């Protein structure tokens, strides 16, 4: 059952690798600026770098505790700034943003578990298994 830790790390990391690559190019900076994020042209690519490095760390099982903290650092401000459902006037938009916020809270929980427990078996951090 050791393979489950590896599978979990792979699946967990994918969202950060793909969105990180997307954000590094500046994609979404206009959306973030409209949402009130200051210096979105800098912060969106920087957030993408945090997500990408954290995701690759988790995927490879290398320095996973640090990578998980990068993901935590990415998720907290992004969740508050971009999914602030409590400020939405349109009930449908508020519901969608609440779902996105809660998704991020759930992922944040997974990142905190990785920050505490580390990579597990089949990782660079712990050798082969």
DRENZAKE-402902 format. One record per residue (C-alpha): residue number from 0; x negated, y, z negated. Coordinates in steps of 0.1 Angstrom, whole numbers, always signed. Layout:
REC   num      xx      yy      zz
REC   NUM       X       Y       Z
...
This chain:
REC   num      xx      yy      zz
REC     0      +0      +0      +0
REC     1     -31     +23      +0
REC     2     -22     +32     +36
REC     3      +8     +52     +23
REC     4     -14     +79      +9
REC     5     -31     +82     +43
REC     6      +2     +83     +61
REC     7     +15    +109     +37
REC     8     -15    +131     +42
REC     9     -12    +128     +79
REC    10     +25    +137     +80
REC    11     +21    +165     +54
REC    12      -8    +181     +73
REC    13      +9    +183    +107
REC    14     +31    +213    +100
REC    15      +1    +233     +88
REC    16     -22    +223    +117
REC    17      +4    +231    +144
REC    18     +17    +263    +128
REC    19     -18    +274    +119
REC    20     -30    +271    +155
REC    21      +1    +291    +166
REC    22      -4    +318    +140
REC    23     -41    +322    +146
REC    24     -32    +335    +181
REC    25     -11    +362    +165
REC    26     +22    +345    +175
REC    27     +49    +357    +151
REC    28     +31    +389    +142
REC    29     +59    +410    +158
REC    30     +85    +390    +138
REC    31     +65    +394    +106
REC    32     +62    +432    +112
REC    33     +99    +435    +117
REC    34    +104    +416     +84
REC    35     +83    +443     +67
REC    36     +50    +425     +64
REC    37     +22    +451     +63
REC    38      -8    +447     +87
REC    39     +10    +418    +103
REC    40     -15    +418    +132
REC    41     -42    +408    +107
REC    42     -22    +389     +81
REC    43      -5    +365    +105
REC    44     -37    +352    +120
REC    45     -53    +351     +86
REC    46     -24    +331     +72
REC    47     -28    +308    +102
REC    48     -64    +303     +93
REC    49     -55    +293     +58
REC    50     -28    +269     +70
REC    51     -51    +254     +96
REC    52     -81    +249     +73
REC    53     -59    +236     +46
REC    54     -41    +212     +69
REC    55     -73    +199     +84
REC    56     -87    +193     +49
REC    57     -57    +173     +39
REC    58     -56    +154     +72
REC    59     -92    +144     +70
REC    60     -92    +138     +33
REC    61    -121    +162     +28
REC    62    -121    +186      -1
REC    63     -84    +180      -3
REC    64     -79    +197     -37
REC    65     -94    +229     -22
REC    66     -74    +225     +11
REC    67     -42    +220      -9
REC    68     -49    +253     -28
REC    69     -53    +270      +6
REC    70     -18    +257     +15
REC    71      -4    +270     -18
REC    72     -20    +304     -11
REC    73      -4    +304     +24
REC    74     +30    +292     +13
REC    75     +38    +316     -16
REC    76     +36    +349      +2
REC    77     +50    +335     +34
REC    78     +80    +321     +16
REC    79     +87    +353      -2
REC    80     +81    +377     +27
REC    81     +96    +357     +55
REC    82    +124    +337     +39
REC    83    +139    +362     +15
REC    84    +174    +348     +17
REC    85    +185    +369     -13
REC    86    +181    +401      +8
REC    87    +202    +389     +38
REC    88    +236    +405     +44
REC    89    +248    +380     +70
REC    90    +259    +348     +52
REC    91    +247    +325     +81
REC    92    +213    +341     +82
REC    93    +211    +339     +44
REC    94    +219    +302     +45
REC    95    +193    +295     +72
REC    96    +167    +315     +53
REC    97    +175    +297     +21
REC    98    +170    +264     +38
REC    99    +136    +275     +51
REC   100    +127    +289     +17
REC   101    +137    +256      -1
REC   102    +118    +236     +25
REC   103     +87    +257     +17
REC   104     +93    +252     -21
REC   105     +94    +214     -15
REC   106     +62    +215      +5
REC   107     +47    +237     -22
REC   108     +54    +208     -46
REC   109     +36    +184     -24
REC   110      +6    +207     -21
REC   111      +4    +211     -59
REC   112      +5    +173     -62
REC   113     -24    +171     -38
REC   114     -42    +198     -56
REC   115     -40    +178     -88
REC   116     -44    +142     -76
REC   117     -66    +147     -46
REC   118     -68    +128     -14
REC   119     -63     +92     -25
REC   120     -77     +62      -7
REC   121     -88     +62     +30
REC   122    -103     +97     +27
REC   123    -137    +113     +31
REC   124    -134    +124      -5
REC   125    -130     +89     -18
REC   126    -149     +68      +7
REC   127    -131     +41     +27
REC   128    -105     +29      +2
